[in-house]
Amino acid sequence: MTNSTRARGADKRRRLTAAAAEVVHHQGAERTTIADIAKAADVPVGNVYYYFKTKDDLVQAALSEHAGHLTALIARLDELPDPRRRLKAMVEGWVGQRDTAARYGCPTGSLASELGKRDDDALGTEAGRVIRLLLAWAERQFRELGLDDPDDLALSFVGAYQGMSLLANALRDPEIMTRQGAVLNRWIDSLGT
């Protein structure tokens, strides 16, 4: 296999993974077909099976894509010198995605809720792992602020995001994200003062 062939294969796999993340977020895991993902990735359906044997493999790839995006975001936020500013920057990012949240909900939270209804728990567990990345990051921020019960504060922080995403989606109202983001920022400012 030549380097060029490997590069084309890696590009197809990358496109399929990115398409899986987007299509599964927009349609849900159950409604999404391999053909939907192939079309979004501009890859012939037959080629998909070379990279992913089942639709669940593609859902797993979508979760990995979400984890990768979150990891990259966390790395950028960790460059900010102050944990309070990092938390508020995360809120800004959530509010910045308000139109998407109002239409489709939180990419990982919506998928975790859907996968949690399945008998097979493996993918649901993987979705929980992505959410745990966010919880661990938030807990670290509250710990750096010297606050008591940083794990509970992290649960409140992530829970607020999941709640506002769910409500924005259920009511198809992106301004819920804006209003609740402001509430969340005031809460962050009030901690430890």
N, C-alpha and C positions, 0 to 999 in steps of 0.2 A: 504494500500500500504506500503510495507516494505521500509526501507532505501535503500536496495540493488536495488529494483525495481525503486525507484526514481532516484538513481544514474545512473542506466543504461539509463533511460529516458532522464536525463540531458545530458549524454554523447552523445546519439543519436542526440538530439537537437543541441548540440554544434558542432558535426560533420557535420550535415546538414547545419548549419549556415556558417561554415568555407568553406564547399564545394560550397555553393551558392555564396559566395564572389569570390572564385576562378573561378568557371565555368562561372558565369555571366561576370566577367572581361575578360575571354578568348574568350567567344562566343558572348557576348552581351545578353541583357535581352530578346529580341525578339526571337533569335535563340535557347536559352536555354530551355530545357524541364525539367519538374519535374523528369523524368526518368534519365536525364543526371546528375542532382544533387544527386539523390538517389544512382546512380552508383558510383559517385565520393566519396560519404560519406560512401559507403558500407552499405547501409540501404535498405531493401526491399521497392520497390516503394509504396506498400500499406501502409507501416508504416509512410511514409512522411505525409500523410493526417491527421494523429493523431496530428502532431506538426504544420503543415502549411496547411491551407485549400486551398490556391490558389498559383499559381506561383508568383503573385504579393506579397503575404506574404513572399515568399522566396527572392524576390528582395529586399523587405523591410529589411529582415534579413541580406542580403548582405550589404546593406547600413549601417546598424547598426554595422556590423563587420568592415567595413571601418572606421566608426566613432570611434570604440573602438581602432583600431590600431593607428589612428591618435592621439587620446587622450593619449595613452600609450607613443607614440613617443614624444609628446609635454612634457609630464611629465619628460621623460628622458632628453630632451634638456633643460628644465627649471632648471635642476640641474647644468648646466654650469653657471659660475658666470657672464659672459659678454653677453649682448644681441647681439652684433656683432658676437661673436663666435657661439651663438645659431643659428643665421640666416645662417651662413656659414656651420654649422653642418647639418642643414636641406638640404642645397644645396648638401652637400656631400652624404646625404642619397638618394636624388633624382638621383644623378649621379651613385650611387651604384646600382640603379635599372634600369640602362640604357638598358640592354638587354630585360628586361620585358617591359619597355616603348616602345622600338622599335618594339616589337612584338604585344603588346596589348594596348598601350597608358596608360594614367593615369587611375587607377581604378575608381576613383570618377568622374573625368572630362569626360571620355568616356561615362560613364553611364549617367551622367547628360545631356550630349549632346543627347544621344539616347532617354532618357525619356522625354526630352523637346519637342520632336516631337509628343508625344501622346496627345490625347484629354484630358485624365484624368491627372490633374496636381499634384495630391497628391505625387506621387513618385518623380516627378521632383523637387517639393518643398523640399522633404526630402534630395535629392542629394545636393540641394543648401545649406541645413543646414550643411552638412558635409564640404562643401567648405567654408562656413562662419566660421566654427571652425578654419580653417587654416588662414583665413583672420584676424580674431580677434587676434589670437596668433601673427601673423606677425605685426599687428598694435601695439600691446603691446611692441614688441621688438623695433620698430622704435620710439615709445613714450619714452621708457626707454633711448634710445640714445639721447633724447632731440631734435629730428628733427622736423621741421615743416611739417605739412600735413602727419602725420603717416598713416592715412587711405588711402591716394593716394599712398604712398610708398608701403603699403601692397598690394594694387591692382596691382601695377607694379611688385612686387615680385612674387605674385601668378600667375599673368598673364604671366610672363616670364616662369615659370614652366609649365603652361598649354601649352604655345606656343611651348616650346622645346619638350615636350612630344608628342604633336600632330605632329610636323615635324619629329621627330625621328620615330614615328609610320608610318606616311604617306610615308616616304622615306625608311623605314626599315633600318635606320642607327643609331645605338646606339651612335656613336661618336658625333652626334649632341648634345646629352645630355652632353657629356664631354666638348665639346667646349663651349657650351652655359652656362654650369655650371661655367666655368672659367670666362666668361664674367660677369655673375651674381655676382661672388665673387669679381671681380674688382670693380663693381658698389657698392657693399656693403662697400668695403674698402674706396671708394671715398666719401661716404656720411659723411657730417659733418666735413670734413677736410679742 
